[in-house]
Amino acid sequence: MILKEGQPIDKWHVVYLIKENPYAESYRVEDESGNPYFLKIYRLKNTPDKLIHDGEIAEIAACRQLQHKNIVSYIADGVYNDEAGECHYMVATYFSGELLSEMLQRKKKKKLDQKAAVKIFIEMLQGLQYLHERPGVLLHNDINPTNVMLSSKTRGTAELIDMGHVSPCFMGNAPFDTADLDPRYASGQSFLGKYDEKNDIFAATGVFYTMLTGKAPWGVEFAPGMSRKEKIRLVQKARSEQGEIDVDDIHDELLQAIVACGLSLSYTDRYDSVDEVLNDLLVDDDSDMAQEIRNRLAKREQEAAKDQLDESESYSSSNRTQAAAETSADVEIKRGGGNGFTDIAGMDDLKEMLRKRVIMILQDKELAEKYKLTPPNGMLLYGPPGCGKSFFAEKFAEETGFNFILVKASDLGSIYIHGSQGKIADLFKKAEENAPSVLCFDEFDAFVPSRSGDLGSNQAGEVNEFLSQLNNCSKRGIFVIATSNRPDKVDPAVLRTGRIDKQVYVPMPDLTARRLMFELYLKDRPCEDIDSNALAEKADGYVASDIAYVVNEAATIAAFNHEKITQDLLIKTIEGIKPSISKELLKEYEEMRNKMEGISRSNALPRIGYK
């Protein structure tokens, strides 16, 4: 190793090694404030000549020019000398988030919904557009699902990472190492040594195809240990036998046309520039495809408007139709399915309590009628952020077989006076029409803030509407689960009997729960020699979201290296990530629990959830 853990290099210090090869190594480093960065260092005497241009590492020279929201950002570079000689290094923003390949892997059908896929595709193209507009034209040359990062810092914005193959257009011997390129996302021309803008567009469109269908282009899968030549032969055989890409699995005809053009086997039939693809996707010029998109969208809007009018015959004017739409709660109803409580690590006391006091009554109607039992109206889950309160609500619905409706505060916003009150009423009506249902309000304090504060008349009216709708809603087949990090901000009238009957504190996960979480989050990932109990001990003070982040961070590094997730990698990742809940904040939540439940009551009754 060129660097050692804890070693300072300029204003950064090394946290751990990520990847190494005979001439370069990658590290996670941190600045003085503990902010993470990515450092790549080359040992100059071992670096192949083709990776050095004018005495500089080509990757470092290229990245120094780049600064764009859809490309991993260059921070600094420098020279480091040790006993073995001169080394050149570069520091970039740390790949904090989830690889697109990881996101696709955890999806049930290995694909994304159309809206999400189009968003990521556009952001990838914008990153390529920036590269292609650099002086002399720069190419990425290695676009595939493992080199697209969905940044957690920017709420899932796609960033192109791994800039080790950046180059100008060329024809001939590649000025970079081609052994690690994925031929499934490369054009046939690149196999002959031709790299240009069309090859980048071909690769990006291939990734778009994978997002939409859950398959690699032409359905090619590689066996472990295959050489690059074997992979290329397999890709060429599939394309020769199948011909042009099959787009039947893509349900939108216009996206079919875009994919067919971007992945055409004919060089001349493909898009010539990123601008052409973006124009067709963003509909902001007069190209033929853009006009076709406009016509199609206009037709859809006309049909949607007609359907809306047909369903609203009682309204005589378009203004009233629009107002009615603004008082309709636009929420998604998840119907059945899922693994229920099996997906929840820990919280055994809460699961058992609900099985005895709620689920049993809901599922055995004869027994409930015999003993004249009525289920509770609702439940408030409160406690530190990141402990899985909303996730538990969804799994409760799966366990009972109820329909599930997740509601965020923005779902009930309206531009009309009293419009939000209408949406609240419509929401409960929808829940009743789809009964039995679980109605989950995320961050409940935003819906029903205490009226003792300085509330406007509209917001006070919304709280009153909630109070009215919550009254005995269990008789309508609705079970309400509210989650909150600040239950002290909830209006007290909401928490009385007959509305939100139970208040349950969900504290930090204990050792057993943390062990189960590691096992759950690591399930079906490529792992080697994992001791989940040791990981749980190391992660003392980490909440569920912290542990999920640790596992995903380690998986990202392993995927970047095409290696298995190991115990050592997980331990190093834990050491490099601080828990999100401080001891001081945890103390505040314990005091809040005492205030909510009463100190004497909390001493008499065991807490429900993690111990």
Secondary structure, DSSP 4 states (H G I P E B T S, - for coil): --S-TT-EETTEEEEEEEEE-SSEEEEEEE-TT--EEEEEEEEGGGS-GGGEETTEEHHHHHHTT---TTBPPEEEEEEEEETTEEEEEEEEE---EEEHHHHHHHSTTS---HHHHHHHHHHHHHHHHHHHTSTT--B----SGGGEEEETTTTSEEEE---TT-B--EESS-SS--TT--GGGS-HHHHTTEESHHHHHHHHHHHHHHHHHSS-GGG--PPTT--HHHHHHHHHHHHHHH-SPP-TT---HHHHHHHHHHT-SSGGGS-SSHHHHHHHHHT-S--HHHHHHHHHHHHHHHHHHHHHHHHTTT--SHHHHHHHHHTS----EE-S-S-GGGG--S-HHHHHHHIIIIIHHHH-HHHHHHTT----SEEEEESSTTS-HHHHHHHHHHHHT-EEEEE-GGGG--SSTTHHHHHHHHHHHHHHHT-SEEEEESSGGGTSB-TTS---HHHHHHHHHHHHHHTTGGGGTEEEEEEES-GGGB-GGGGSTTSS-EEEE-----HHHHHHHHHHHHTTS-EES--HHHHHHHTTT--HHHHHHHHHHHHHHHHHHT--EEHHHHHHHHHHS--SS-HHHHHHHHHHHHHHH-HHHHHHS--SS--
